Amino acid sequence: MDIDQLKSDWQQQLVQPSSVEQLDWEENMVEIENKMMALNRNVKSRTLYGTITFVLMLVSMIALGYFSFLLSKSLMLTLGLTTWIVGFIVTMVRLFLVRRINNMSYNMLTIKESLQHKLLKVESEIQFYLSIVWKILAPMSIGLVLILIGTNASLQMAVGQMTLFILGCYWSYRYNKYYVAKNLTPIKNELTSTLKTISNKD
């Protein structure tokens, strides 16, 4: 649904809006639409670069796991690499599921339904970012432990690797919270407020 259509639907759905009210609404809808277009571009870029990255890592892990199994037949190492491989596959699936939600068409919907779909997109993005550590990195930490055991890593190396991994998880968690608070929560609040305004006029 483009801006012109949104304006037309607004005029049809609300009873005699004042010129000031209509102007404020139009400006608000233009701002929301621009933010959603930027969000869609970010989702597409993230899906593309994320897929390329994870495919390369997936191929590397499969190759490493295959040769490690042939050379050492270490069950722990194989299990660890398998955990990482499954983690990469799950991550790619999640990337495409979130993108699918963002690609949902809402051309034939009313303004209220259109805004509800936009809110669903933003909420799916928020959930994605806030769950990265718990649903992706945390399970991969199990794989890291198994890999360290399977390679007979020294205590010092194991502690160092786990410390770096934990710090990476912490940084990811803090950054994702910052990103959500700065870029996604304001859009969600704006959509929620606009939907509330429409509901009050119904």
DRENDO-1510 file (C-alpha; in Angstrom, 1 decimal, always signed):
<recs>
REC; n; res; u; v; w
REC; 1; MET; +0.0; +0.0; +0.0 .
REC; 2; ASP; +1.6; +3.3; -1.1 .
REC; 3; ILE; +1.3; +6.7; +0.5 .
REC; 4; ASP; -1.4; +8.0; -1.9 .
REC; 5; GLN; -3.5; +5.0; -1.2 .
REC; 6; LEU; -3.1; +5.4; +2.5 .
REC; 7; LYS; -4.2; +9.0; +2.3 .
REC; 8; SER; -7.2; +8.1; +0.2 .
REC; 9; ASP; -8.2; +5.3; +2.6 .
REC; 10; TRP; -7.8; +7.7; +5.6 .
REC; 11; GLN; -10.2; +10.2; +4.0 .
REC; 12; GLN; -12.7; +7.4; +3.4 .
REC; 13; GLN; -12.5; +5.7; +6.8 .
REC; 14; LEU; -12.6; +8.7; +9.1 .
REC; 15; VAL; -15.6; +11.1; +9.2 .
REC; 16; GLN; -14.8; +14.6; +8.0 .
REC; 17; PRO; -11.3; +15.0; +9.4 .
REC; 18; SER; -10.2; +18.6; +9.9 .
REC; 19; SER; -7.5; +20.0; +7.6 .
REC; 20; VAL; -5.0; +20.1; +10.4 .
REC; 21; GLU; -5.8; +16.6; +11.6 .
REC; 22; GLN; -5.6; +15.3; +8.0 .
REC; 23; LEU; -2.2; +17.0; +7.5 .
REC; 24; ASP; -0.8; +15.6; +10.7 .
REC; 25; TRP; -2.0; +12.1; +9.7 .
REC; 26; GLU; -0.5; +12.3; +6.3 .
REC; 27; GLU; +2.8; +13.4; +7.7 .
REC; 28; ASN; +2.7; +10.6; +10.3 .
REC; 29; MET; +1.9; +8.0; +7.6 .
REC; 30; VAL; +4.7; +9.2; +5.3 .
REC; 31; GLU; +7.1; +9.0; +8.2 .
REC; 32; ILE; +6.0; +5.5; +9.1 .
REC; 33; GLU; +6.1; +4.3; +5.5 .
REC; 34; ASN; +9.7; +5.7; +5.1 .
REC; 35; LYS; +10.8; +3.9; +8.3 .
REC; 36; MET; +9.2; +0.6; +7.2 .
REC; 37; MET; +10.9; +0.9; +3.8 .
REC; 38; ALA; +14.3; +1.4; +5.5 .
REC; 39; LEU; +13.5; -1.6; +7.8 .
REC; 40; ASN; +12.7; -3.8; +4.8 .
REC; 41; ARG; +16.0; -2.8; +3.1 .
REC; 42; ASN; +17.9; -3.7; +6.3 .
REC; 43; VAL; +16.1; -7.1; +6.5 .
REC; 44; LYS; +16.9; -7.9; +2.9 .
REC; 45; SER; +20.6; -6.9; +3.4 .
REC; 46; ARG; +20.9; -8.9; +6.6 .
REC; 47; THR; +19.3; -11.9; +5.0 .
REC; 48; LEU; +21.7; -11.7; +2.0 .
REC; 49; TYR; +24.9; -11.2; +3.9 .
REC; 50; GLY; +23.9; -13.5; +6.7 .
REC; 51; THR; +23.1; -16.3; +4.3 .
REC; 52; ILE; +26.4; -15.9; +2.5 .
REC; 53; THR; +28.3; -15.9; +5.8 .
REC; 54; PHE; +26.5; -18.9; +7.2 .
REC; 55; VAL; +26.7; -20.9; +4.0 .
REC; 56; LEU; +30.5; -20.4; +3.9 .
REC; 57; MET; +30.8; -21.3; +7.6 .
REC; 58; LEU; +28.5; -24.3; +7.1 .
REC; 59; VAL; +30.6; -25.6; +4.2 .
REC; 60; SER; +33.8; -25.1; +6.3 .
REC; 61; MET; +32.3; -26.9; +9.3 .
REC; 62; ILE; +31.1; -29.8; +7.3 .
REC; 63; ALA; +34.5; -30.2; +5.6 .
REC; 64; LEU; +36.3; -29.8; +8.9 .
REC; 65; GLY; +33.9; -32.3; +10.6 .
REC; 66; TYR; +34.4; -34.8; +7.8 .
REC; 67; PHE; +38.2; -34.7; +7.8 .
REC; 68; SER; +38.3; -34.6; +11.6 .
REC; 69; PHE; +36.2; -37.7; +11.8 .
REC; 70; LEU; +38.4; -39.5; +9.2 .
REC; 71; LEU; +41.6; -38.5; +11.0 .
REC; 72; SER; +40.7; -38.8; +14.6 .
REC; 73; LYS; +37.3; -40.4; +14.8 .
REC; 74; SER; +36.6; -38.2; +17.9 .
REC; 75; LEU; +33.0; -38.5; +18.9 .
REC; 76; MET; +33.0; -35.3; +20.9 .
REC; 77; LEU; +34.6; -33.3; +18.1 .
REC; 78; THR; +32.0; -34.7; +15.6 .
REC; 79; LEU; +29.2; -33.9; +17.9 .
REC; 80; GLY; +30.5; -30.4; +18.5 .
REC; 81; LEU; +30.8; -29.6; +14.8 .
REC; 82; THR; +27.4; -31.1; +14.2 .
REC; 83; THR; +25.9; -28.8; +16.8 .
REC; 84; TRP; +27.4; -25.8; +15.0 .
REC; 85; ILE; +26.2; -27.1; +11.6 .
REC; 86; VAL; +22.7; -27.4; +13.0 .
REC; 87; GLY; +23.0; -24.0; +14.5 .
REC; 88; PHE; +24.0; -22.4; +11.1 .
REC; 89; ILE; +21.1; -24.1; +9.4 .
REC; 90; VAL; +18.6; -23.0; +12.1 .
REC; 91; THR; +19.9; -19.4; +11.8 .
REC; 92; MET; +19.5; -19.3; +8.0 .
REC; 93; VAL; +15.9; -20.7; +8.4 .
REC; 94; ARG; +15.1; -18.0; +10.9 .
REC; 95; LEU; +16.6; -15.3; +8.7 .
REC; 96; PHE; +14.3; -16.3; +5.8 .
REC; 97; LEU; +11.2; -16.7; +8.1 .
REC; 98; VAL; +11.7; -13.1; +9.4 .
REC; 99; ARG; +12.2; -11.9; +5.8 .
REC; 100; ARG; +9.0; -13.7; +4.7 .
REC; 101; ILE; +7.0; -11.9; +7.3 .
REC; 102; ASN; +8.5; -8.6; +6.1 .
REC; 103; ASN; +7.6; -9.5; +2.5 .
REC; 104; MET; +3.9; -10.1; +3.4 .
REC; 105; SER; +1.7; -8.1; +1.0 .
REC; 106; TYR; -0.9; -5.7; +2.4 .
REC; 107; ASN; -2.0; -3.9; -0.7 .
REC; 108; MET; -5.7; -4.8; -0.4 .
REC; 109; LEU; -6.0; -4.1; +3.3 .
REC; 110; THR; -7.6; -1.2; +5.1 .
REC; 111; ILE; -5.3; +1.3; +6.9 .
REC; 112; LYS; -5.9; -0.3; +10.2 .
REC; 113; GLU; -5.1; -3.8; +8.9 .
REC; 114; SER; -2.0; -2.4; +7.1 .
REC; 115; LEU; -0.7; -0.8; +10.3 .
REC; 116; GLN; -1.3; -4.1; +12.2 .
REC; 117; HIS; +0.8; -5.9; +9.6 .
REC; 118; LYS; +3.5; -3.3; +9.9 .
REC; 119; LEU; +3.4; -3.8; +13.7 .
REC; 120; LEU; +3.7; -7.5; +13.2 .
REC; 121; LYS; +6.8; -7.0; +11.1 .
REC; 122; VAL; +8.4; -4.7; +13.7 .
REC; 123; GLU; +7.6; -7.1; +16.5 .
REC; 124; SER; +9.1; -10.0; +14.6 .
REC; 125; GLU; +12.3; -8.0; +14.1 .
REC; 126; ILE; +12.4; -7.2; +17.8 .
REC; 127; GLN; +11.9; -10.8; +18.8 .
REC; 128; PHE; +14.6; -11.9; +16.3 .
REC; 129; TYR; +17.2; -9.5; +17.7 .
REC; 130; LEU; +16.4; -10.2; +21.4 .
REC; 131; SER; +16.5; -14.0; +20.9 .
REC; 132; ILE; +19.8; -14.2; +19.0 .
REC; 133; VAL; +21.9; -14.9; +22.1 .
REC; 134; TRP; +19.5; -17.5; +23.6 .
REC; 135; LYS; +18.3; -19.3; +20.5 .
REC; 136; ILE; +21.5; -19.2; +18.4 .
REC; 137; LEU; +24.7; -18.4; +20.4 .
REC; 138; ALA; +23.8; -20.3; +23.6 .
REC; 139; PRO; +23.2; -23.7; +21.8 .
REC; 140; MET; +26.4; -23.1; +19.8 .
REC; 141; SER; +28.3; -22.7; +23.1 .
REC; 142; ILE; +27.5; -26.4; +23.8 .
REC; 143; GLY; +29.1; -27.2; +20.4 .
REC; 144; LEU; +32.2; -25.2; +21.4 .
REC; 145; VAL; +32.6; -27.1; +24.6 .
REC; 146; LEU; +32.3; -30.4; +22.7 .
REC; 147; ILE; +34.9; -29.2; +20.2 .
REC; 148; LEU; +37.3; -28.2; +22.9 .
REC; 149; ILE; +36.9; -31.6; +24.6 .
REC; 150; GLY; +37.2; -33.4; +21.3 .
REC; 151; THR; +40.5; -31.7; +20.3 .
REC; 152; ASN; +41.9; -32.3; +23.8 .
REC; 153; ALA; +42.5; -28.5; +24.2 .
REC; 154; SER; +44.5; -27.5; +27.2 .
REC; 155; LEU; +42.8; -25.9; +30.2 .
REC; 156; GLN; +44.3; -22.5; +29.4 .
REC; 157; MET; +43.1; -22.6; +25.7 .
REC; 158; ALA; +39.7; -23.9; +26.7 .
REC; 159; VAL; +39.2; -21.1; +29.3 .
REC; 160; GLY; +40.5; -18.5; +26.8 .
REC; 161; GLN; +38.2; -19.7; +24.0 .
REC; 162; MET; +35.1; -19.8; +26.3 .
REC; 163; THR; +35.9; -16.4; +27.7 .
REC; 164; LEU; +36.1; -14.9; +24.2 .
REC; 165; PHE; +32.9; -16.6; +23.2 .
REC; 166; ILE; +31.1; -15.4; +26.4 .
REC; 167; LEU; +32.3; -11.9; +25.8 .
REC; 168; GLY; +31.1; -12.1; +22.2 .
REC; 169; CYS; +27.7; -13.2; +23.4 .
REC; 170; TYR; +27.6; -10.4; +25.9 .
REC; 171; TRP; +28.5; -7.8; +23.3 .
REC; 172; SER; +25.9; -9.2; +20.9 .
REC; 173; TYR; +23.3; -9.0; +23.7 .
REC; 174; ARG; +24.1; -5.4; +24.6 .
REC; 175; TYR; +24.3; -4.3; +20.9 .
REC; 176; ASN; +21.0; -6.0; +20.0 .
REC; 177; LYS; +19.2; -4.4; +23.0 .
REC; 178; TYR; +20.7; -1.0; +21.9 .
REC; 179; TYR; +19.6; -1.5; +18.3 .
REC; 180; VAL; +16.1; -2.5; +19.3 .
REC; 181; ALA; +15.7; +0.5; +21.7 .
REC; 182; LYS; +17.1; +2.9; +19.1 .
REC; 183; ASN; +15.6; +1.7; +15.8 .
REC; 184; LEU; +12.7; -0.6; +16.4 .
REC; 185; THR; +11.0; +0.3; +19.6 .
REC; 186; PRO; +10.2; +3.9; +18.4 .
REC; 187; ILE; +8.6; +2.5; +15.3 .
REC; 188; LYS; +6.6; +0.0; +17.4 .
REC; 189; ASN; +5.4; +2.8; +19.7 .
REC; 190; GLU; +4.5; +5.0; +16.7 .
REC; 191; LEU; +2.5; +2.2; +15.1 .
REC; 192; THR; +0.8; +1.4; +18.4 .
REC; 193; SER; -0.2; +5.0; +19.0 .
REC; 194; THR; -1.5; +5.4; +15.4 .
REC; 195; LEU; -3.6; +2.2; +15.7 .
REC; 196; LYS; -5.0; +3.5; +19.0 .
REC; 197; THR; -6.0; +6.7; +17.4 .
REC; 198; ILE; -7.8; +4.9; +14.6 .
REC; 199; SER; -9.5; +2.6; +17.1 .
REC; 200; ASN; -10.8; +5.6; +19.1 .
REC; 201; LYS; -12.3; +7.0; +15.9 .
REC; 202; ASP; -14.1; +3.8; +14.9 .
</recs>
